[in-house]
Amino acid sequence: MLDDLPGRGAGHIAISGDLTHVGLASEIEEAAGWLGRIGPPDRVSLVPGNHDAYGPPAVADPWAAWAPYMTSRDAEGLDVGPGRFPFARRIGPIAIVGVSTAVPTAFWLATGRLGDAQRAQLESILRTLGAEGLFRVLLIHHPPVPAGQSRRRQLDDAPALRELIARAGAELVLHGHTHRTAIDRLAGPGGPIPVVGVPSASSIGPKESRRARYHVYRIEPDRERRFRVSYEVRGFDPASGRFAHEADAEL
């Protein structure tokens, strides 16, 4: 994937979590080196996954090594607050808003939670960015919709998040967690909002449906402050040992 990605011409890269197995300090440091190979912090946005929070933190800020990829940029006038999440990044006509659903759980659970404080700030941020006419991308690990995962792997406060998005709106929700391609819709104030997940970017397991993939999105504004969204699916090909074009689609 690291060989394939630079040739796609992406202006920004969004990563939806689970960079580690159980969130050990050594794993977090190793993943920081991998992030550096993906791109600089101003071109890469990251939210953590549940695997990144399994172990009890040995320090007050276990993700400090990833901080540059999870901080707000060009976020004047937004309710980003003193905490790390939510963060917001204005990138031309697009805004990426990252939230954390990663909380420590027992090893047989993989649930997530946003919490009241994050949701309150998120609603304020989405409303402000919407009033500016920006294309709002919500980056989250656990999907806000039932995407085939069992109850023990779902987002605990997903109903509250869905109600929030129905009020405040967004243009695209990108998630991880399910390790499979998932395309759904959420109700929004202006119409349905696409919710998209992809398999793990590093999986080379025997199940074709879960084999590594990533999406390359093209977001194009028009004169009426609307947007056209298309994307390419890049998937790992076991025969060649490389990623290759699989499909083109529109949202």
KASULVEN-V957405 format. One record per backbone hydrogen bond with DSSP energy under -0.5 kcal/mol. CO is the residue of the C=O (numbers start at 1). NH is the residue of the N-H. Records with the same first field share a line. If there is no record, write none. Layout:
CO = NH / NH
This chain:
1 = 5
2 = 6
4 = 7
5 = 8
6 = 9
13 = 45
15 = 47
22 = 55
24 = 28
25 = 29
26 = 30
27 = 31
28 = 32
29 = 33
30 = 34
31 = 35
32 = 36
33 = 37
34 = 37 / 38
35 = 39
40 = 43 / 44
41 = 44
43 = 13
45 = 15
48 = 101
49 = 52
50 = 53
51 = 54
61 = 64
63 = 66 / 67
64 = 67
66 = 69
67 = 70
69 = 46
73 = 90
75 = 78
78 = 80
87 = 98
88 = 73
89 = 91 / 96
91 = 94
93 = 135
94 = 91
95 = 97 / 137
96 = 89 / 98
97 = 139
98 = 86 / 87
99 = 101
101 = 103 / 113
106 = 109
112 = 156
115 = 119
116 = 120
117 = 121
118 = 122
119 = 123
120 = 124
121 = 125
122 = 126
123 = 127
124 = 128
125 = 129
126 = 130
127 = 131
128 = 132
129 = 134
130 = 133
134 = 136
135 = 95 / 137
136 = 138 / 171 / 172
137 = 97 / 139
138 = 140 / 174
139 = 99
141 = 176
145 = 147
150 = 153
151 = 154
152 = 110
154 = 112 / 156
155 = 158
157 = 161
158 = 162
159 = 163
160 = 164
161 = 165
162 = 166
163 = 167
164 = 168
165 = 169 / 189
171 = 194
172 = 138
173 = 196
174 = 140
175 = 198
176 = 178
182 = 197
184 = 195
186 = 193
188 = 191
193 = 186
194 = 173
195 = 184
196 = 175
197 = 182
200 = 203 / 213
203 = 212
206 = 208
207 = 210
208 = 211
209 = 181
212 = 236
214 = 234
215 = 217
216 = 232
218 = 220 / 230
219 = 221
220 = 228
222 = 225
226 = 222
228 = 220 / 230
229 = 251
230 = 218
231 = 249
232 = 216 / 234
233 = 246 / 247
234 = 214
235 = 244
236 = 238
237 = 241 / 242
242 = 237
244 = 235
247 = 233
249 = 231
